[in-house]
Each structure stands twice: as structure tokens, then as C-alpha cells.
Amino acid sequence: MLGYIATDGRGASDRLLERFARHLQSDGVKLAGAVQINDGDCETGRRPMLVELLANGRVIKISQELGPHATGCRLDAEGLEIAAHAVADAMRGDEALLILNKFGKQERDGQGFRDVIVQALDHAIPVLLGVNPALHKDFLDFAGEFAVPLNATFDGLNDWFSDIT
């Protein structure tokens, strides 16, 4: 089971997935994965991109500083790989859900959290993630019949989780 959301607006999926993860954790649900924590101005993209590991609260920076006039991607692929390996290492197979902030270009290209998604599914751990709308077709090519589009609201995620547990 691989539920996904795709939202418009910079940081909307990140905020929703983080809120949902916090809700589940407050109910004592054992989670794996990472949520992006957007600290500050998401619109200009000047703030660091950070992910928080749900298993232990560790925060990892996944962006690089490119200077004030840069227009290229700020993702630090090495930071993302560190986060992905940390999530994989922390998974024990008894988690109720794996939550990941995004299926993006790195995952499309076989890197990032792609292997973590497969690992979770191999252990029958449901997966919830955000999908970059521009990569929707690539995600469906990867996920195939496992992909389930979800209502990108807190209630939609909660209903889906209740249905699968």
C-alpha cells in the first residue's frame, strides 16, 4: 500500500505530512521516515531545507547554499542520501507507517528515498508520501499498482490510515 498526495503551493505537502506525522506520534503510533521541516520563508527558498527523522527526531540538512542570485536546485544530494540511509537503518519492520516528504527527481533517478520505499513495501509497511506534481507520471511508472492517490487533507490522510490499520 503506497498512498500519496500531490499539492499545489510551495511547502503545502510538507506541512500536511508533518502535521499528520505529529498527530500519529501523539497517539503512540510507531513511524518510520522523514518529514521536511520548513523553517521560515518557503516562498523565496532562502531558508535551509531540513528533514526530521521520525524514528528519533534527528534533523538533517538537505540543502546547499548557492548564493543570493542562484536559480538552480538547492538540494544537497549527499545530505538526502545521508537521510535516506538513516531512515533505512532505523527501520525495524514493525512500524505502522513510513512517511516520506517527497518522491522527487532523486527518487525518479533511483536515488534518495527510493530504496527505502521498496524496503518498507517488502516488509508490508504502508507508505505515505508527497509527490512532486511535475513527476507524477514518473512516480506512477515506479509505483505501478501500489500507488493510491489520497485526498490531500488531514481528514483524508486520517481516513486512509484508519482504513489500512
C-alpha positions in Angstrom: 0.0 0.0 0.0 1.5 3.3 -1.2 -0.6 6.3 -0.5 0.4 9.6 -2.0 -0.6 13.2 -2.1 0.3 15.9 -4.7 -0.5 19.5 -3.7 -0.1 22.9 -5.3 1.8 25.6 -3.4 5.4 25.5 -2.1 5.6 23.5 1.1 1.9 22.5 1.3 2.6 18.8 1.2 5.5 19.2 3.7 3.3 21.0 6.2 0.4 18.4 5.8 2.7 15.4 6.2 4.5 16.9 9.2 1.2 17.7 10.9 -0.2 14.2 10.2 3.0 12.6 11.5 2.9 14.6 14.7 -0.7 13.6 15.2 0.1 9.9 14.8 3.1 10.1 17.1 1.0 11.8 19.8 -1.3 8.8 19.6 1.7 6.4 20.1 1.9 5.2 16.5 5.3 3.8 15.6 6.5 5.6 12.4 9.5 5.4 10.1 10.5 8.0 7.6 11.3 11.7 7.4 9.3 14.9 7.2 10.6 18.2 5.8 10.5 21.0 8.3 10.2 24.3 6.6 11.7 26.9 9.0 10.9 30.3 7.8 10.4 31.8 4.3 9.4 28.9 2.0 8.4 31.3 -0.8 11.9 32.7 -1.5 13.7 29.4 -1.0 16.4 31.1 1.1 16.0 29.1 4.2 17.7 25.7 4.7 15.8 22.6 3.8 15.7 20.2 6.7 14.3 16.8 7.3 13.4 15.3 10.6 13.7 11.6 11.1 10.5 10.3 12.6 12.2 7.4 14.5 14.5 9.5 16.6 14.0 13.2 15.9 17.4 13.7 14.2 17.4 16.7 11.9 19.5 16.6 8.7 20.1 19.5 6.3 19.4 18.5 2.7 20.1 21.9 1.0 23.2 23.7 0.0 23.9 27.4 0.0 24.2 28.6 -3.6 24.3 32.3 -3.0 21.7 35.0 -3.4 21.5 35.0 -7.2 21.5 31.3 -7.8 18.5 29.8 -9.7 19.5 26.2 -9.7 18.3 23.4 -7.4 19.4 23.8 -3.9 19.1 20.2 -2.9 22.2 18.7 -1.4 22.1 15.1 -2.8 24.7 13.9 -0.3 22.5 15.2 2.6 19.5 13.5 1.1 21.4 10.2 0.8 22.5 10.5 4.5 18.9 11.0 5.5 17.8 8.0 3.3 20.4 5.7 4.8 19.5 6.9 8.3 15.8 6.1 7.7 16.7 2.7 6.3 19.0 1.9 9.2 16.3 2.8 11.7 13.5 0.7 10.2 12.9 -2.4 12.1 9.9 -3.8 10.2 7.3 -3.3 12.9 6.4 0.3 12.0 2.8 1.1 11.4 3.7 3.5 8.6 6.6 5.0 6.6 6.1 8.7 5.9 8.4 10.5 3.4 8.3 14.1 2.4 8.7 13.7 -1.3 9.1 11.5 -4.3 11.3 13.9 -6.3 13.9 13.9 -9.0 16.4 11.9 -6.9 13.9 9.2 -6.4 12.9 9.2 -10.1 16.6 8.6 -10.9 16.9 5.7 -8.5 18.4 7.6 -5.5 17.2 9.4 -2.4 14.4 7.5 -0.6 13.6 5.2 -3.5 15.2 2.1 -1.9 13.6 3.0 1.5 10.2 2.9 -0.2 10.9 -0.6 -1.6 12.3 -1.8 1.7 9.1 -0.7 3.5 6.8 -2.3 0.9 8.9 -5.5 1.1 8.2 -5.6 4.9 4.5 -4.9 4.4 4.8 -1.4 5.9 2.4 1.0 4.3 4.0 4.1 2.8 2.7 7.7 2.7 4.5 10.3 0.7 4.2 13.5 -1.2 4.8 13.5 -4.9 6.1 16.4 -6.9 3.3 17.1 -9.4 5.8 17.6 -12.2 7.0 14.0 -11.6 3.5 12.4 -11.2 4.0 10.2 -14.3 7.5 9.1 -13.2 6.1 8.2 -9.8 3.3 6.1 -11.3 5.9 4.3 -13.5 7.8 3.5 -10.4 4.9 2.6 -8.1 2.5 0.9 -10.5 -0.4 -0.8 -8.9 0.7 0.1 -5.4 0.0 3.8 -5.9 -3.2 5.1 -4.2 -4.0 8.8 -4.7 -5.2 10.3 -1.4 -7.3 13.4 -0.6 -4.6 15.9 0.4 -6.3 16.9 3.7 -5.7 16.0 7.3 -9.0 14.2 7.4 -8.3 12.4 4.1 -5.0 11.1 5.5 -6.5 10.1 8.7 -9.4 8.2 7.0 -6.9 6.4 4.8 -4.7 5.4 7.7 -7.8 4.2 9.7 -8.8 2.1 6.7 -5.4 0.3 6.4 -4.8 -0.4 10.1 
